[in-house]
Amino acid sequence: MKVVAIIGVTVLLLILILIEYPTIDHTHKREKRTFATLLSLGWVLAVLLILYPEMPGPTHLLNLLFEPLKKLL
């Protein structure tokens, strides 16, 4: 079942690329690079959440970082 979800996310990503990527002007190489990077990071995070749904979120990391500060206040 997880394979189907990963394929679904990949298909959505490909549709997004087919629609949005050609609309970016060919002279804006930096924008295209940024688009590809953010889309790739989003895909990796989506696949990780599909494979490991119990993975802690970013708020868990913030709680770990600021827990000592909370004790001081």
N, C-alpha and C positions, 0 to 999 in steps of 0.2 A: 504494500500500500504506500510505503514511503517513496518507492520508485515512481509511482504515478504522480505523487505530489511534486517531486523534483522535476519530472518531465513537464508538469503543468506550469511550474514557476519558470522553467527554461523557455517554454513556448510563449508565455507572456512577455518575457524579456526580449525574445526575438521579434515579437510583434511591435514592442516599444521601439526597438532599434530600427525596424523597417519603416516605422512611421516618423520618428523624430530625427534620426541621424541625417537623412537627406535634406532636412529643412535647415540644418546648420550650414552656414555659408562656407564654401571650400577654403576661403582665406582665413577663417578662424580655426586654425589648427589647435590652438590652446584650448578652445572651448570643446572641440571634438575629443581631445585627450582627457579633459576633465569629465565630460559626459561618459566616456568609456570607463574611466576609473571609478566613478561613483556608481555606475550601473554594475560593474564587476563586484565592488564591495557589497552592494545590496544583494546581489545574487548569492555571494558566499555566505552572508549572514542569514539569508532565507533558507539556504540548504542546511546550514548548521542548526537552525531552529527546527527544521523538519527532522533532522537526524537525532538531535539532542534537545527535546522540548523542555527538559528540566534544567537546562543551562541557565545560570543566573543572569539577570539583566544588568543594565548599566547602573540602576539605582542600588543594587547590591554592592557594587564596587564603590560607589560614593559613600554608602553607609560604612564600609570598612575604612575608608580614608578619613572620614570625619568623626568616627566613634571616639577616638582619643580627645578630640576637641570638645565633644559633648560632655565628657567626664570633667573636663576643666571648668566648664561653665556651669 
